[in-house]
Protein backbone atom coordinates (compact mmCIF):
# COMPACT_ATOMS: atom_id res chain seq x y z
CA UNK A 1 0.00 0.00 0.00
CA UNK A 2 1.56 3.25 -1.13
CA UNK A 3 -0.07 6.35 0.31
CA UNK A 4 0.87 9.91 1.16
CA UNK A 5 2.81 10.38 4.42
CA UNK A 6 3.48 13.68 6.14
CA UNK A 7 5.60 14.42 9.23
CA UNK A 8 3.65 14.73 12.48
CA UNK A 9 3.98 18.31 13.70
CA UNK A 10 6.41 18.43 16.61
CA UNK A 11 7.80 15.01 15.72
CA UNK A 12 9.41 15.79 12.37
CA UNK A 13 12.16 13.28 11.64
CA UNK A 14 10.66 10.84 14.16
CA UNK A 15 7.14 9.97 12.99
CA UNK A 16 4.93 10.40 9.95
CA UNK A 17 1.21 9.80 9.47
CA UNK A 18 -0.55 8.55 6.35
CA UNK A 19 -3.79 9.73 4.76
CA UNK A 20 -5.57 6.71 6.23
CA UNK A 21 -4.20 7.17 9.77
CA UNK A 22 -1.25 4.78 9.91
CA UNK A 23 1.75 5.96 11.96
CA UNK A 24 5.23 5.42 10.51
CA UNK A 25 8.37 5.40 12.66
CA UNK A 26 11.14 7.07 10.64
CA UNK A 27 13.89 5.76 12.94
CA UNK A 28 12.71 2.13 12.85
CA UNK A 29 11.57 2.38 9.20
CA UNK A 30 8.27 0.61 9.84
CA UNK A 31 4.62 1.26 10.59
CA UNK A 32 3.39 1.10 14.17
CA UNK A 33 0.95 -1.77 14.67
CA UNK A 34 -1.12 -2.94 17.59
CA UNK A 35 -1.85 -6.65 17.94
CA UNK A 36 -1.64 -7.23 14.18
CA UNK A 37 -4.10 -4.39 13.55
CA UNK A 38 -2.41 -1.46 11.83
CA UNK A 39 -5.48 0.72 12.42
CA UNK A 40 -6.20 -0.39 16.00
CA UNK A 41 -4.82 2.67 17.74
CA UNK A 42 -7.05 5.18 19.48
CA UNK A 43 -4.19 6.61 21.51
CA UNK A 44 -0.63 6.43 20.23
CA UNK A 45 2.51 7.00 22.31
CA UNK A 46 5.09 9.13 20.52
CA UNK A 47 8.54 9.81 21.90
CA UNK A 48 11.46 12.08 21.20
CA UNK A 49 14.48 13.08 23.26
CA UNK A 50 13.63 10.37 25.80
CA UNK A 51 10.16 11.76 26.56
CA UNK A 52 7.04 9.82 25.62
CA UNK A 53 3.57 11.34 25.42
CA UNK A 54 0.18 9.93 24.49
CA UNK A 55 -1.80 11.46 21.63
CA UNK A 56 -5.29 10.92 20.25
CA UNK A 57 -4.58 9.50 16.80
CA UNK A 58 -7.69 10.94 15.16
CA UNK A 59 -6.81 14.44 16.38
CA UNK A 60 -3.24 14.06 15.05
CA UNK A 61 -4.60 12.89 11.69
CA UNK A 62 -7.15 15.74 11.47
CA UNK A 63 -4.42 18.27 12.28
CA UNK A 64 -2.17 17.00 9.47
CA UNK A 65 -4.95 16.37 6.92
CA UNK A 66 -7.68 18.96 7.62
CA UNK A 67 -8.83 18.93 3.99
CA UNK A 68 -9.60 15.19 3.87
CA UNK A 69 -13.07 13.81 4.64
CA UNK A 70 -13.38 11.87 7.90
CA UNK A 71 -14.25 8.74 5.90
CA UNK A 72 -10.58 8.55 4.77
CA UNK A 73 -9.46 7.88 8.38
CA UNK A 74 -9.39 4.11 8.95
CA UNK A 75 -8.27 4.11 12.59
CA UNK A 76 -10.26 3.93 15.78
CA UNK A 77 -11.97 7.22 16.60
CA UNK A 78 -12.66 6.04 20.14
CA UNK A 79 -11.37 3.37 22.50
CA UNK A 80 -12.09 -0.21 21.43
CA UNK A 81 -11.34 -1.70 24.84
C-alpha positions as CSV (number, residue, x, y, z in Angstrom):
1,X,0.0,0.0,0.0
2,X,1.6,3.3,-1.1
3,X,-0.1,6.4,0.3
4,X,0.9,9.9,1.2
5,X,2.8,10.4,4.4
6,X,3.5,13.7,6.1
7,X,5.6,14.4,9.2
8,X,3.7,14.7,12.5
9,X,4.0,18.3,13.7
10,X,6.4,18.4,16.6
11,X,7.8,15.0,15.7
12,X,9.4,15.8,12.4
13,X,12.2,13.3,11.6
14,X,10.7,10.8,14.2
15,X,7.1,10.0,13.0
16,X,4.9,10.4,10.0
17,X,1.2,9.8,9.5
18,X,-0.6,8.6,6.4
19,X,-3.8,9.7,4.8
20,X,-5.6,6.7,6.2
21,X,-4.2,7.2,9.8
22,X,-1.2,4.8,9.9
23,X,1.8,6.0,12.0
24,X,5.2,5.4,10.5
25,X,8.4,5.4,12.7
26,X,11.1,7.1,10.6
27,X,13.9,5.8,12.9
28,X,12.7,2.1,12.9
29,X,11.6,2.4,9.2
30,X,8.3,0.6,9.8
31,X,4.6,1.3,10.6
32,X,3.4,1.1,14.2
33,X,0.9,-1.8,14.7
34,X,-1.1,-2.9,17.6
35,X,-1.9,-6.6,17.9
36,X,-1.6,-7.2,14.2
37,X,-4.1,-4.4,13.6
38,X,-2.4,-1.5,11.8
39,X,-5.5,0.7,12.4
40,X,-6.2,-0.4,16.0
41,X,-4.8,2.7,17.7
42,X,-7.1,5.2,19.5
43,X,-4.2,6.6,21.5
44,X,-0.6,6.4,20.2
45,X,2.5,7.0,22.3
46,X,5.1,9.1,20.5
47,X,8.5,9.8,21.9
48,X,11.5,12.1,21.2
49,X,14.5,13.1,23.3
50,X,13.6,10.4,25.8
51,X,10.2,11.8,26.6
52,X,7.0,9.8,25.6
53,X,3.6,11.3,25.4
54,X,0.2,9.9,24.5
55,X,-1.8,11.5,21.6
56,X,-5.3,10.9,20.2
57,X,-4.6,9.5,16.8
58,X,-7.7,10.9,15.2
59,X,-6.8,14.4,16.4
60,X,-3.2,14.1,15.0
61,X,-4.6,12.9,11.7
62,X,-7.1,15.7,11.5
63,X,-4.4,18.3,12.3
64,X,-2.2,17.0,9.5
65,X,-4.9,16.4,6.9
66,X,-7.7,19.0,7.6
67,X,-8.8,18.9,4.0
68,X,-9.6,15.2,3.9
69,X,-13.1,13.8,4.6
70,X,-13.4,11.9,7.9
71,X,-14.2,8.7,5.9
72,X,-10.6,8.6,4.8
73,X,-9.5,7.9,8.4
74,X,-9.4,4.1,8.9
75,X,-8.3,4.1,12.6
76,X,-10.3,3.9,15.8
77,X,-12.0,7.2,16.6
78,X,-12.7,6.0,20.1
79,X,-11.4,3.4,22.5
80,X,-12.1,-0.2,21.4
81,X,-11.3,-1.7,24.8
